[in-house]
């Protein structure tokens, strides 16, 4: 053929459409893959209700996290302003490395504020924690304005490895001891605590209950709970932890936020059904009914349960320190190693019979372990 003769540029119509469809599908696959890769969140984002930011609300940020998941650590910086209640659902990809932190923007003049008012148990939260893991709330102010319903954080479903650090958490309980006023409530029937929880450097004010963490049975609670350097004002319970394996409470100040009543109407700090051990050191407690009440898990025989209680300054109307082991000879679990030293306990209660500075019930110290109660000052 002459070099000037070429094959026809016109293909049959069905072949042209077939090739076009293949090309379109190929490009679509590339586009979908690219979107999926970009959708996972990693790095620092901002929330601002009034200015330029990645998100204009807390709800928009938490929704994006739940929908897209994370591929690395995420920090949500929240600009100055006041934001309403929001939920944090399960976030795919979170881990001990890929944490999600909600915090006041470092450039803020003051802490960002999460604030709302509840009118019933259905909206009784500022932050609804629905199965989120490895989540941190840091340097924020929370204002629960409802008097009858004033819970800030409420957990639902399984909640693991969670931190509150450096926050100001304000309630409106007044004189109420209502069970609907918690700074943190992970004790709801459908909630299960797992992993490690840290409550550090927080100011918790004007609640009926400060911190409550629950579980549903042995091995169905938190592995560890650490409460350090907090100031808590509450009418009924400063802390209430149950079914945790290990609890460490150190360097806190805990006050009854209203004047003391009769001996049975004051502040309680409760650790129930513990499995492995409790540490309660260097705390200041005022206006207590039970400054520390600990009852062991009934089923854990394999590990010696320990208690270390040192250097506390306690004023109570009933009991200072109360440790109780489970008495069942078959399944009971009791304290095998106890150190109670250098505590100051003043009991100013009106009960002439039942008030105690230190009370130990069903405690059975192992011969190879420490059993020391010494250098405590008790005034009745």
Residue, then its C-alpha position, 0 to 999 in steps of 0.5 A: x500500500x502507498x504510505x499515504x493510504x491509512x486504515x479507516x479512523x472509524x471503528x464500528x460503533x459497538x467497539x467504540x462504546x465498549x472501549x469507552x466503557x472500559x476507560x470510564x470504569x478504570x477511571x472510576x476505580x482510580x477516583x474511588x480509591x483516591x477518595x477512600x485514601x484521602x477520607x481517613x483523617x490524620x493530623x490537626x483540624x480546627x473547629x470554629x463557629x464563626x471563622x475559617x476552619x475545617x468544621x463549623x461545629x463539634x457535631x460536624x467534626x465528630x460526624x466526619x471522624x465516625x464516617x471516615x475513620x483515622x489513619x494516624x493521630x488526630x487533634x481537633x483544635x476548638x476555637x474560642x466560642x460556645x458550642x452545644x452538645x454533641x455525640x462521638x460515635x465509634x471511630x475506625x482506626x483508633x489505637x494507642x497510637x492513633x488517638x483522637x484529641x478534642x482540645x481548646x486551640x492553643x491560640x485561644x484566649x480562654x478555653x473553648x466552652x461546651x454548654x447546653x441544658x437538658x430537660x429529660x433523661x433523653x438529652x441528659x449529656x453534653x458529650x454522648x460517648x457511643x462506643x468511641x475508643x482512645x479518645x481524649x478531651x483536653x483543656x475544655x470547659x463544660x457547663x451543664x446548665x440543667x438542675x434536675x438533669x445535669x450530666x456532662x459525659x455519658x457513656x453507652x456501649x463499650x468505651x475503652x482507653x479514654x482520658x479527661x485532662x485539664x478540663x473545667x467541668x461545671x454542673x448545676x446540682x446545687x443541693x440536689x443528690x439526684x442520680x442525673x447529675x454526673x460529671x462522667x457517667x459510664x455506669x449506664x446499663x448498656x455501657x461497658x468500660x474496657x482498657x485504661x482510663x485517666x482523669x487528670x488535672x480536672x476541676x469538677x464542680x457542683x455535681x451530685x456525682x463526680x466520676x462514675x465508671x461501671x462494668x457488668x461483671x468480673x473481667x467486664x470492667x476497666x483494666x485500670x482507672x487513674x485519678x490524679x490531681x483533680x479537684x472535685x466538689x459533689x453533694x453525694x459521691x466524689x467517685x464511684x467505680x465498680x468492676x474495675x481491676x485496678x484503681x489508683x487515686x492520688x493527689x486529689x482534693x474532694x469536697x462535699x459541695x454543701x455543708x455536712x448533714x447527718x452522718x449518713x448524708x455526706x460525700x462517698x468515695x466508693x470502689x466496689x467489686x475490685x479485682x486486683x488492687x487499689x491505691x489511695x494516696x496523698x488525697x484531701x477529703x472533706x465532708x465525707x460519709x465514707x472517705x474511702x469505701x472499698x469492697x472486693x470482687x467476689x470471684x477473683x481467687x487467683x491474685x492477691x488483692x492489695x491496698x495501699x493507703x498513705x498520707x491522706x488528710x480526711x475529715x468524715x462524719x462516719x468512716x475514714x477508711x473502710x476495706x471489706x473482703x468478700x467472706x465467701x470461703x469458696x469464691x470469696x476474694x479478700x485483701x492479702x496485702x494491706x499498707x495503711x500509713x501516715x493518714x490523718x483522720x478526723x471523725x466529727x460525726x454524730x453516730x456514737x456507735x458506728x463511726x470509725x477511723x479505719x475499719x477492716x472487714x474480712x481481711x486475710x493477710x498472706x504470711x509472705x505479704x505486707x500487713x501494716x497499719x501504722x503512724x495514723x492519727x485518728x480523732x473521734 
